[in-house]
Amino acid sequence: MPFVITSPCEGEKNGSCVEVCPVDCIDEGKDMFFIDPEICIDCGACEPVCPVEAIYPDDEVPEEESHYIELNRVYSEA
């Protein structure tokens, strides 16, 4: 299960998650970061360092944030 970055990251873009990712699966978008689900190895290193708690395992994303699962996937395909 890959991890997903959700709305609290919008405008925040702290970047701590990028620094700890061992496989470089986190990309910087215009307003937030995104995780490439094809590269993510589910290590979970990014989740505890996110200062705004925007990162979730894909099966634990809050329902109101569920569209971010698709946004992360689509951004990574671009």
C-alpha positions in Angstrom: 0.0 0.0 0.0 1.6 3.3 -1.1 1.4 6.4 1.0 -0.6 9.4 -0.1 -0.1 13.2 0.5 -3.3 15.0 1.2 -4.6 18.6 1.5 -2.7 19.8 4.6 0.4 19.9 2.3 -1.1 22.4 0.0 0.8 25.6 0.4 3.0 24.1 3.1 5.6 22.3 1.1 8.0 21.7 4.0 10.0 19.1 2.2 11.0 17.0 5.2 9.4 14.0 3.5 11.6 14.3 0.5 14.7 14.3 2.6 13.9 11.0 4.3 12.5 9.0 1.3 15.0 6.2 0.4 13.6 5.7 -3.1 12.9 9.3 -4.2 9.2 8.7 -4.9 8.1 12.2 -3.7 7.9 14.9 -6.3 7.3 18.6 -5.8 4.3 20.0 -7.6 3.2 23.6 -7.9 1.4 23.8 -4.6 2.3 20.6 -2.8 4.3 17.4 -2.9 3.0 14.1 -4.4 4.0 10.5 -3.9 4.4 8.2 -6.9 2.6 5.0 -6.0 4.6 3.0 -8.5 7.9 3.9 -6.8 6.8 4.1 -3.1 8.1 1.0 -1.2 5.7 1.6 1.7 8.5 2.1 4.2 6.6 4.8 6.1 9.7 7.0 6.6 7.8 10.1 5.3 4.7 9.9 7.5 6.2 10.8 10.9 8.3 13.7 9.6 5.4 15.5 8.0 4.9 18.6 10.1 1.3 19.0 9.0 0.3 15.3 9.1 -0.7 15.2 5.5 0.7 11.7 4.7 -1.4 8.5 5.1 -1.2 4.9 3.9 -3.6 4.8 1.0 -6.1 2.6 2.9 -6.2 5.1 5.8 -6.8 8.3 3.9 -9.8 10.1 5.5 -12.9 9.8 3.3 -13.0 13.5 2.7 -9.4 13.4 1.4 -9.9 10.2 -0.8 -9.6 12.1 -4.1 -5.9 12.8 -3.2 -5.2 9.1 -3.9 -6.0 9.7 -7.5 -4.3 13.1 -7.6 -1.1 11.6 -6.4 -1.3 8.9 -9.0 -2.2 11.2 -11.9 0.5 13.7 -11.0 3.1 10.9 -11.0 2.0 9.8 -14.5 2.5 13.2 -16.0 
